[in-house]
Every structure is written in C-alpha cells, then in structure tokens.
C-alpha cells in the first residue's frame, strides 16, 4: 500500500503543478498582462484546466483511491495519510460529476469576463459586462445541477469554498448576526461621530507602499518567498511553498486602502507560507476553507492592525512619513479615526461594524441569481435597493455599486459568505490565543509578532486542509463557527470608542 500511496502522491503533485502554473497565468493577467492578451490567456487557462481535470478524474486515480480507502481506514484518522486519502476522495467525487468540457469552457469564459469587468468598472458601464455575467451565472447554475439532488441549489457552490457547510447553516448564522449588528450600528449613529478627515488627504503613494512593506515585514512575511505588486483588486496567490505573492491598491487621497489592504493580504500569505513541508504538492497544502483563510487576513488587518497597542508602536513612524497630514493628529484621534463606523459604499473600505452587512447583501443577491428569482439585467437595481435598505445609501454609479467586486466576473459564486464567517472565526481564535498568550497585547505594543505567528503556525497553518472548517474550528476553539464571540468583541471595542 505504501507504493500505491506514493503513486497517488506523484499524480497529485503533477496536478498541483498544473494548478500552480494556472495561478501564475492568473497573477500575470491581473498585474502585468497587456489588455490585448485576454483571449490568448483564456485559451491557455482553459487548456491547463482541461488537462488537470482529466488527470483528477482518471481511472488511475479512481483505482488508487479504491485500493487505499480500506488502508486509510486503519490509520490514525488525523494522520497526514488518512487525511490525504479522505480529502482527495472528496475532490475526486466532485470532479467526476463535472464534464471536462464545462471546466475548459468556464476557465475561458471567466478569463474574458474578468477583462470585461475591469473595463466596465473603469467606464461605469454595466451593460458592457452584463452578457458576460449572464453567461457566468448560467454556467454556475449548470455546475450546481451536476450535484443534484441537494438541499439548496447554492450548496455545491458553497462547498467549493467552505467544505462541508450548507446554505442553511450560513443562513442561520447570518440571521442571528444581522439584527445584532444593525442594532450596534444604530447605537453608534446616535453618538457624536469621531474625526477621520485626516485619512482622506493627499498621501505620497510610494511612502504608503514603503510603510506597508515595513509593517508586513515585521509581521513575518518572507520576501525570499514572496513579493508585492499592484492590482485593481488586491489578492494573494500561491505558486508553491516557496512563492506566495500579494498585491495591493494604493490611493493618493486615502491612506486606508493600502494601509489595511496590505495587512489583509499579508495575513492570507502567512497562512499559505505556513503549511507543513510534508503536505507540499498535495491537496492538503491549502487552507482549510476560505472562512479560515479570511480569519487569518481579518485577524492581521483588524485585531492586530486596527488595535490600540499596534498603533502605540507604529504611529510615530507613520507620523514621521507624513508630518503634514498627521503631525498634529494625536494617537487617540488616529486610533478612533481608523475605527470610525459609518455606512459606506465600498466593501473593502468598510469598518468592522458594517462590513458583514456588505457580505449579507451580496449573499442574498447570489442566492437570488442562482435560484433564478433575480435576473442579471435587474441586478443593479436590486443592488441599489438593498444598499438603501441596509445602509441608507444609494450608489451614485455602478462602479461604486454592483461593479465594485471582482468575484462574480471570476465565477466565484459561493465565496462571499466566507468573508463574514472569517470575521467570526478570527475572534473565536483570538479569544483562544489570548488565553494561551497572556502577554500578547504587550508584544503587539512592542512590535513583536513572532509569538502570535508561531501560535498560528502550530494550531492553524501547519495542518493545511486536513480537516473541514467546522471540525478545525471546533478542535481549536471548542465551538463551531458562531457569532457570540465576534459580537462581544464589536460591542466592547465600539463601546470604548463611542461611549456606548
């Protein structure tokens, strides 16, 4: 059986190589590819996707899994080998239900769709993007149909990003979360607003970039195994354990975008860089789920990067880079400013108290698009109506409304709810970390992050995707994904800032 296990690992390694090659092409598409390269890039990605799918669903993989399943049942269920067989089988069973033709066509479509989205967003032209999105939605519905029967048509899409979770679970979590967050936002709105005008001055772009690099270097980002570039929408991508790259977006008249976006993507990258070496070139060298991935990025962005201890250490350095903008702004004023709560149009710039409402809005629209109760042509109107309902705001244009996110152009239906779930997981983990590391806040105030990173390496990063997200969160925190810890955190933090 050892020989068959090694043969499976060899095949999985080759499939991983193809996936990483596709990731290189995708990274280049969003960073340096000239606008005219979209069609050729689509063909290249389609070919790689088809070959990888053919390998993943081959008779050879089927036979090896059949032979190894009984062997794995006799192993420690938490061993790398048992987990590898279990996770590979799950992926195999999903892949074999999807025709290779669909995989190739979808890769080509989403490449062209992303290029169309970039132009549509730049030109505030939803009509130009509409036919691409209609085809993406059509193909995602078709994808879901391959897995019928199901409890909900959205379940197969959610499972791609949140293995093992059902739409009903997410709905239940959000139904408990939404009224509490709405009540908190209303309570804050009744208080005098804090000042954050100093964040929206002219800030030198290179200096913003340099400060971000300083911060994430201290976090532990390894520049020998990574780099940072610019893109229209910040993202993290991995080409292997020795090459995990991030991008950011820098705005000359708002420092918050690059400041917190860089920290956010670094959190993703630290996770990707932390998988145990033994998992390399296997399906286990991945995040447990996108919610667990988001827990890492939101932890470094918010629980660390928006905390008072963090700015007690770093604020003087930021002031030295921008004396005209921040020289007369006190630490307390700055801290409150970067944690200002105010309903806003843009998800990636939303504060912690309103962010999850942005996600719930998108989740509701996704469900409606996939179940057919909402047509793509009506999406801008539906988006604006929910923005008014949720935030009391109406986007002045589609670029700051329905066109602001890259996800739908990439076909990532099922992804959005993981952002809010990741917020919840981040605080559940944070509570456990603070029990294990009682000196954590003092370390952050001194600019020391090795203790935090080492804890995450041991409890989260090293295990990769060996366990389903609910299983992993339960193992580490004692509870499945739930909202109480996050709500306690928000109420505590904003009671102090706003005097609730």
C-alpha positions as CSV (number, residue, x, y, z in Angstrom):
1,X,0.0,0.0,0.0
2,X,2.9,2.3,0.6
3,X,3.8,2.1,-3.1
4,X,0.2,2.9,-4.1
5,X,0.2,5.8,-1.7
6,X,3.4,7.1,-3.3
7,X,1.9,6.7,-6.8
8,X,-1.1,8.8,-5.7
9,X,1.1,11.5,-4.3
10,X,3.1,11.6,-7.6
11,X,-0.1,12.1,-9.5
12,X,-1.4,14.7,-7.1
13,X,1.9,16.5,-7.3
14,X,1.6,16.7,-11.1
15,X,-1.9,18.1,-10.8
16,X,-0.7,20.6,-8.3
17,X,2.0,21.7,-10.7
18,X,-0.7,22.4,-13.3
19,X,-2.8,24.3,-10.8
20,X,0.2,26.5,-9.8
21,X,1.0,27.1,-13.4
22,X,-2.5,28.4,-13.9
23,X,-2.1,30.6,-10.9
24,X,1.0,32.2,-12.4
25,X,-1.0,33.0,-15.5
26,X,-3.9,34.4,-13.4
27,X,-1.5,36.5,-11.4
28,X,0.1,37.9,-14.5
29,X,-3.4,38.6,-16.0
30,X,-4.2,40.9,-13.1
31,X,-0.9,42.6,-12.7
32,X,1.2,42.9,-15.9
33,X,-0.6,41.4,-18.9
34,X,-1.4,43.9,-21.6
35,X,-5.1,44.4,-22.3
36,X,-5.0,42.6,-25.7
37,X,-3.9,39.3,-24.1
38,X,-7.2,38.3,-22.7
39,X,-8.3,35.9,-25.5
40,X,-5.0,34.1,-25.6
41,X,-4.8,33.9,-21.8
42,X,-8.3,32.4,-21.8
43,X,-7.2,29.7,-24.2
44,X,-4.1,28.9,-22.1
45,X,-6.0,28.7,-18.8
46,X,-8.7,26.6,-20.5
47,X,-6.2,24.1,-21.7
48,X,-4.5,23.7,-18.4
49,X,-7.9,23.4,-16.6
50,X,-8.9,20.6,-19.0
51,X,-5.7,18.7,-18.6
52,X,-5.8,19.0,-14.8
53,X,-9.4,17.9,-14.8
54,X,-8.7,14.9,-17.0
55,X,-5.9,13.8,-14.6
56,X,-8.0,14.4,-11.5
57,X,-10.9,12.2,-12.8
58,X,-8.7,9.5,-14.4
59,X,-9.2,5.8,-14.0
60,X,-5.8,5.6,-12.4
61,X,-6.8,8.0,-9.6
62,X,-10.1,6.1,-9.1
63,X,-8.3,2.7,-8.8
64,X,-5.7,4.1,-6.3
65,X,-8.4,5.7,-4.1
66,X,-10.4,2.5,-4.2
67,X,-7.4,0.5,-3.1
68,X,-6.2,3.0,-0.5
69,X,-9.6,3.7,1.2
70,X,-9.6,0.5,3.3
71,X,-5.9,1.1,4.1
72,X,-6.6,4.6,5.3
73,X,-9.4,3.4,7.5
74,X,-6.9,1.6,9.6
75,X,-4.7,4.6,10.2
76,X,-5.0,7.4,12.7
77,X,-7.8,9.5,11.2
78,X,-5.8,12.6,11.8
79,X,-2.6,11.3,10.2
80,X,-1.4,13.0,7.0
81,X,-2.0,9.8,5.0
82,X,-5.6,9.3,6.2
83,X,-6.5,12.9,5.7
84,X,-4.9,12.9,2.2
85,X,-7.0,10.0,1.1
86,X,-10.2,11.5,2.5
87,X,-9.6,15.0,1.0
88,X,-8.6,13.6,-2.3
89,X,-11.6,11.3,-2.4
90,X,-13.9,14.3,-1.7
91,X,-12.3,16.3,-4.6
92,X,-12.4,13.2,-6.9
93,X,-16.1,12.7,-6.3
94,X,-16.9,16.3,-7.0
95,X,-14.6,16.5,-10.1
96,X,-16.1,13.3,-11.7
97,X,-19.5,14.9,-11.7
98,X,-18.3,17.8,-13.8
99,X,-17.6,17.3,-17.5
100,X,-14.2,18.3,-18.8
101,X,-15.9,20.4,-21.4
102,X,-17.5,22.5,-18.7
103,X,-14.2,23.0,-16.9
104,X,-12.5,24.2,-20.0
105,X,-15.3,26.5,-21.2
106,X,-15.7,28.0,-17.7
107,X,-11.9,28.8,-17.5
108,X,-12.1,30.5,-20.8
109,X,-15.3,32.4,-20.0
110,X,-14.1,33.7,-16.7
111,X,-10.8,34.9,-18.2
112,X,-12.7,37.0,-20.7
113,X,-15.3,38.0,-18.1
114,X,-12.6,39.4,-15.8
115,X,-11.2,41.5,-18.6
116,X,-14.7,42.8,-19.4
117,X,-15.3,43.6,-15.7
118,X,-12.1,45.7,-15.5
119,X,-13.2,47.8,-18.5
120,X,-16.8,48.0,-17.3
121,X,-15.7,49.2,-13.9
122,X,-13.4,51.8,-15.4
123,X,-16.1,53.1,-17.7
124,X,-19.0,52.7,-15.3
125,X,-20.7,50.5,-17.9
126,X,-22.7,47.6,-16.5
127,X,-24.4,47.0,-19.9
128,X,-21.0,46.0,-21.4
129,X,-20.4,43.5,-18.6
130,X,-24.0,42.1,-18.4
131,X,-23.7,39.5,-21.2
132,X,-20.5,38.0,-19.6
133,X,-22.1,37.9,-16.2
134,X,-25.3,36.3,-17.6
135,X,-23.2,33.5,-19.1
136,X,-21.2,33.1,-15.8
137,X,-24.5,32.8,-13.8
138,X,-25.8,30.3,-16.4
139,X,-22.7,28.2,-16.1
140,X,-22.7,28.3,-12.3
141,X,-26.3,27.1,-12.3
142,X,-25.3,24.3,-14.7
143,X,-22.4,23.4,-12.3
144,X,-24.8,23.1,-9.4
145,X,-27.1,20.9,-11.5
146,X,-24.3,18.3,-11.7
147,X,-24.7,17.7,-8.0
148,X,-28.5,17.3,-7.8
149,X,-30.3,16.3,-5.6
150,X,-29.2,18.9,-3.0
151,X,-30.8,20.7,-0.1
152,X,-30.3,24.0,-1.8
153,X,-29.0,24.8,-5.3
154,X,-26.3,27.0,-3.7
155,X,-24.9,24.2,-1.6
156,X,-22.5,22.8,-4.3
157,X,-21.1,26.3,-4.9
158,X,-20.6,27.0,-1.2
159,X,-18.9,23.6,-0.8
160,X,-16.2,24.7,-3.2
161,X,-15.1,27.4,-0.7
162,X,-16.4,26.1,2.6
163,X,-16.1,22.3,2.5
164,X,-18.9,20.6,4.3
165,X,-21.0,23.6,5.1
166,X,-24.6,24.0,3.9
167,X,-26.5,27.1,2.8
168,X,-29.0,26.6,5.7
169,X,-26.1,26.8,8.2
170,X,-24.9,30.1,6.8
171,X,-28.4,31.5,6.8
172,X,-28.9,30.5,10.4
173,X,-25.6,32.2,11.4
174,X,-26.4,35.4,9.5
175,X,-30.0,35.5,10.8
176,X,-28.6,35.7,14.3
177,X,-25.8,38.1,13.4
178,X,-27.6,40.7,11.3
179,X,-30.1,42.2,13.8
180,X,-27.3,42.5,16.4
181,X,-25.0,44.3,14.0
182,X,-27.8,46.6,12.8
183,X,-28.6,47.5,16.4
184,X,-25.0,48.3,17.1
185,X,-24.7,50.5,14.1
186,X,-27.8,52.4,15.1
187,X,-26.5,52.9,18.6
188,X,-23.2,54.2,17.3
189,X,-25.1,56.5,14.8
190,X,-26.8,58.1,17.8
191,X,-23.4,59.2,19.3
192,X,-21.1,62.1,18.1
193,X,-19.0,60.9,15.2
194,X,-15.3,60.6,15.5
195,X,-13.0,62.5,13.2
196,X,-11.3,60.7,10.3
197,X,-10.8,63.5,7.8
198,X,-7.1,63.3,8.1
199,X,-7.2,59.9,6.4
200,X,-8.5,61.5,3.2
201,X,-5.7,63.9,2.5
202,X,-3.0,63.6,-0.2
203,X,-0.6,60.9,0.8
204,X,2.5,60.1,-1.2
205,X,1.9,56.7,-2.9
206,X,5.5,55.4,-2.5
207,X,5.6,56.3,1.1
208,X,2.3,54.5,1.7
209,X,3.8,51.5,-0.1
210,X,7.0,51.6,2.0
211,X,5.2,51.8,5.3
212,X,3.1,48.7,4.3
213,X,6.2,46.8,3.5
214,X,7.8,47.7,6.9
215,X,4.7,46.5,8.7
216,X,4.3,43.2,7.0
217,X,8.0,42.5,7.2
218,X,7.6,42.8,11.0
219,X,4.5,40.5,10.8
220,X,6.8,37.8,9.3
221,X,6.2,38.0,5.6
222,X,9.2,36.3,3.9
223,X,10.4,38.4,1.0
224,X,12.6,35.5,-0.1
225,X,9.4,33.6,-0.8
226,X,7.1,36.4,-1.8
227,X,6.7,39.8,-3.5
228,X,4.1,42.5,-3.7
229,X,2.6,44.2,-6.8
230,X,-0.3,46.4,-7.6
231,X,-3.7,45.2,-9.0
232,X,-7.2,46.6,-9.5
233,X,-8.4,44.4,-6.7
234,X,-5.9,43.2,-4.0
235,X,-5.4,39.4,-3.8
236,X,-3.0,36.7,-2.7
237,X,-1.8,33.8,-4.9
238,X,0.4,30.9,-4.2
239,X,2.7,29.2,-6.8
240,X,4.1,26.8,-4.1
241,X,5.5,26.9,-0.7
242,X,8.4,29.0,-1.9
243,X,6.5,31.6,-3.8
244,X,3.4,33.2,-2.3
245,X,2.6,36.7,-3.7
246,X,0.3,39.5,-2.7
247,X,-1.0,42.6,-4.4
248,X,-2.3,45.9,-3.0
249,X,-4.1,49.0,-4.2
250,X,-2.7,52.5,-3.4
251,X,-4.9,55.6,-3.5
252,X,-3.2,59.0,-3.3
253,X,-6.1,60.6,-1.4
254,X,-7.0,57.9,1.1
255,X,-4.4,56.1,3.1
256,X,-6.7,53.4,4.5
257,X,-6.9,51.4,1.3
258,X,-3.2,50.4,1.0
259,X,-2.6,50.5,4.8
260,X,-5.1,47.9,5.7
261,X,-5.3,46.1,2.3
262,X,-1.6,45.3,2.6
263,X,-2.0,43.9,6.1
264,X,-5.1,41.9,5.0
265,X,-3.3,40.2,2.1
266,X,-0.2,39.5,4.2
267,X,-2.5,37.5,6.6
268,X,-3.5,35.3,3.6
269,X,0.1,34.9,2.6
270,X,1.3,34.0,6.0
271,X,-1.2,31.2,6.0
272,X,-0.1,29.9,2.6
273,X,3.6,30.1,3.7
274,X,2.9,28.1,6.9
275,X,1.7,24.7,5.6
276,X,3.8,21.8,6.9
277,X,6.5,20.8,4.4
278,X,5.2,17.2,4.4
279,X,2.0,18.5,2.7
280,X,3.8,20.1,-0.2
281,X,2.3,19.3,-3.7
282,X,-0.8,17.6,-2.3
283,X,-4.4,18.9,-1.8
284,X,-3.6,19.3,1.9
285,X,-1.3,22.2,1.1
286,X,-4.3,24.5,1.1
287,X,-6.3,26.5,3.5
288,X,-9.0,24.6,5.4
289,X,-11.6,26.8,3.8
290,X,-12.0,30.4,2.7
291,X,-13.6,31.3,6.0
292,X,-10.5,30.0,7.8
293,X,-8.3,31.9,5.2
294,X,-10.3,35.1,5.9
295,X,-9.9,34.6,9.6
296,X,-6.2,35.0,9.1
297,X,-6.4,38.1,6.9
298,X,-9.0,39.8,9.0
299,X,-7.0,38.9,12.2
300,X,-3.9,40.7,11.0
301,X,-5.9,43.6,9.4
302,X,-8.3,44.2,12.2
303,X,-7.5,42.5,15.5
304,X,-3.8,43.5,15.1
305,X,-3.7,46.3,12.6
306,X,-6.7,48.4,14.0
307,X,-5.8,47.8,17.6
308,X,-4.6,50.5,20.0
309,X,-1.4,48.5,21.0
310,X,-0.4,48.2,17.4
311,X,-0.6,52.0,16.8
312,X,1.1,52.7,20.1
313,X,4.1,51.1,18.4
314,X,3.8,52.2,14.8
315,X,2.1,55.6,14.9
316,X,5.2,57.7,15.5
317,X,6.7,56.0,12.4
318,X,3.7,56.8,10.3
319,X,3.8,60.4,11.5
320,X,7.4,60.7,10.5
321,X,6.5,59.7,7.0
322,X,3.5,62.1,6.8
323,X,4.2,65.0,9.1
324,X,2.0,67.5,7.2
325,X,-1.0,65.2,7.4
326,X,-0.6,63.6,10.8
327,X,1.8,65.7,12.8
328,X,-0.9,67.4,14.7
329,X,-3.2,64.3,15.0
330,X,-2.9,62.6,18.4
331,X,-2.6,58.8,18.8
332,X,-6.1,58.6,20.3
333,X,-7.6,60.6,17.5
334,X,-5.9,58.5,14.9
335,X,-6.9,55.2,16.5
336,X,-10.5,56.3,16.7
337,X,-10.3,57.6,13.1
338,X,-9.2,54.2,11.6
339,X,-12.0,52.6,13.5
340,X,-14.7,55.1,12.5
341,X,-18.1,53.5,11.9
342,X,-20.0,54.9,9.0
343,X,-22.2,53.2,6.4
344,X,-20.2,53.3,3.2
345,X,-20.5,52.2,-0.5
346,X,-17.3,50.2,-0.8
347,X,-16.9,46.8,0.9
348,X,-13.1,46.7,1.1
349,X,-13.1,50.1,2.9
350,X,-15.9,49.2,5.3
351,X,-15.4,49.4,9.0
352,X,-15.7,46.3,11.2
353,X,-19.3,47.1,12.5
354,X,-20.8,47.4,9.0
355,X,-18.6,45.0,7.0
356,X,-20.7,41.9,7.5
357,X,-23.7,43.8,6.2
358,X,-21.9,44.2,2.9
359,X,-21.4,40.5,2.8
360,X,-25.0,39.6,3.7
361,X,-26.2,41.9,0.9
362,X,-24.0,40.0,-1.7
363,X,-25.0,36.7,-0.2
364,X,-28.7,37.4,-0.7
365,X,-28.2,38.6,-4.3
366,X,-26.1,35.5,-5.1
367,X,-28.8,33.2,-3.8
368,X,-31.4,35.0,-5.9
369,X,-29.2,34.9,-9.1
370,X,-28.5,31.2,-8.7
371,X,-32.1,30.2,-7.8
372,X,-33.4,32.2,-10.7
373,X,-35.5,34.7,-8.8
374,X,-33.3,37.6,-9.9
375,X,-32.1,38.2,-13.5
376,X,-28.7,39.7,-14.2
377,X,-30.3,42.7,-16.0
378,X,-32.1,43.6,-12.8
379,X,-29.0,43.2,-10.6
380,X,-28.0,47.0,-10.5
381,X,-31.5,47.9,-9.3
382,X,-31.6,45.1,-6.8
383,X,-28.1,46.1,-5.5
384,X,-29.1,49.7,-5.1
385,X,-32.3,48.8,-3.3
386,X,-30.5,46.7,-0.8
387,X,-27.8,49.4,-0.3
388,X,-30.6,51.8,0.6
389,X,-32.3,49.2,2.9
390,X,-29.0,48.1,4.7
391,X,-27.1,51.4,4.8
392,X,-29.4,54.2,3.8
393,X,-27.2,54.9,0.8
394,X,-27.7,54.7,-3.0
395,X,-24.5,54.3,-5.1
396,X,-24.1,57.3,-7.5
397,X,-22.9,54.9,-10.2
398,X,-22.4,51.2,-10.8
399,X,-18.6,51.5,-10.5
400,X,-19.2,52.2,-6.8
401,X,-22.1,49.8,-6.7
402,X,-22.6,46.4,-8.4
403,X,-19.3,46.6,-10.3
404,X,-17.0,47.1,-7.3
405,X,-16.0,43.5,-6.7
406,X,-14.1,41.1,-9.0
407,X,-15.7,37.9,-7.6
408,X,-18.7,37.4,-9.9
409,X,-16.6,38.1,-13.0
410,X,-14.3,35.3,-11.9
411,X,-17.2,32.9,-11.3
412,X,-16.7,32.9,-7.5
413,X,-20.3,32.3,-6.5
414,X,-20.2,30.8,-3.0
415,X,-17.2,32.9,-1.9
416,X,-18.8,36.0,-0.4
417,X,-20.3,34.5,2.7
418,X,-16.9,33.2,3.7
419,X,-15.8,36.8,4.4
420,X,-18.3,37.2,7.2
421,X,-17.7,33.7,8.5
422,X,-14.0,34.5,8.6
423,X,-14.7,37.5,10.8
424,X,-16.4,35.3,13.3
425,X,-13.6,32.7,13.2
426,X,-10.9,35.3,13.7
427,X,-12.3,36.4,17.1
428,X,-13.0,32.8,18.2
429,X,-9.4,32.1,17.5
430,X,-8.3,35.4,19.1
431,X,-10.0,34.5,22.4
432,X,-8.1,31.2,22.5
433,X,-4.8,32.9,21.5
434,X,-5.1,35.5,24.3
435,X,-5.7,32.7,26.8
436,X,-2.6,30.8,25.6
437,X,-0.5,34.0,25.2
438,X,-1.4,36.3,28.1
439,X,1.3,38.8,27.1
440,X,0.1,39.1,23.5
441,X,-1.1,42.8,23.8
442,X,2.2,43.8,25.3
443,X,4.1,42.0,22.5
444,X,2.0,43.9,19.9
445,X,2.7,47.2,21.6
446,X,6.4,46.4,21.3
447,X,6.1,45.5,17.6
448,X,6.7,41.8,18.3
449,X,4.6,39.3,16.4
450,X,6.6,36.1,16.4
451,X,4.6,34.6,19.3
452,X,1.3,35.2,17.5
453,X,2.7,33.8,14.2
454,X,4.1,30.8,15.9
455,X,0.8,30.0,17.6
456,X,-1.0,30.3,14.3
457,X,1.6,28.1,12.6
458,X,1.1,25.3,15.2
459,X,-2.7,25.4,15.5
460,X,-3.9,26.5,12.1
461,X,-1.2,26.8,9.4
462,X,0.6,23.6,9.7
463,X,-2.4,21.4,9.3
464,X,-3.4,22.9,5.9
465,X,-6.7,21.4,4.7
466,X,-6.6,18.2,6.7
467,X,-9.9,19.0,8.4
468,X,-13.2,20.5,7.4
469,X,-13.5,24.1,8.6
470,X,-16.2,23.3,11.2
471,X,-14.0,20.4,12.5
472,X,-10.9,22.6,12.7
473,X,-12.6,25.5,14.5
474,X,-14.2,23.1,16.9
475,X,-10.8,21.4,17.7
476,X,-9.1,24.7,18.3
477,X,-11.7,26.8,20.0
478,X,-14.2,24.3,21.4
479,X,-17.0,25.6,19.3
480,X,-18.1,25.5,15.7
481,X,-18.4,28.8,13.7
482,X,-20.7,31.1,15.7
483,X,-21.3,34.8,16.3
484,X,-21.3,35.4,20.1
485,X,-17.6,36.0,20.4
486,X,-17.5,38.4,17.5
487,X,-20.5,40.4,18.8
488,X,-18.9,40.6,22.2
489,X,-15.7,41.9,20.6
490,X,-17.5,44.5,18.5
491,X,-19.6,45.8,21.4
492,X,-16.7,46.0,23.7
493,X,-14.5,47.9,21.2
494,X,-17.0,50.4,20.0
495,X,-18.4,51.0,23.5
496,X,-15.0,52.3,24.3
497,X,-14.6,54.3,21.1
498,X,-18.1,55.8,21.0
499,X,-19.0,55.8,24.7
500,X,-22.0,53.5,24.3
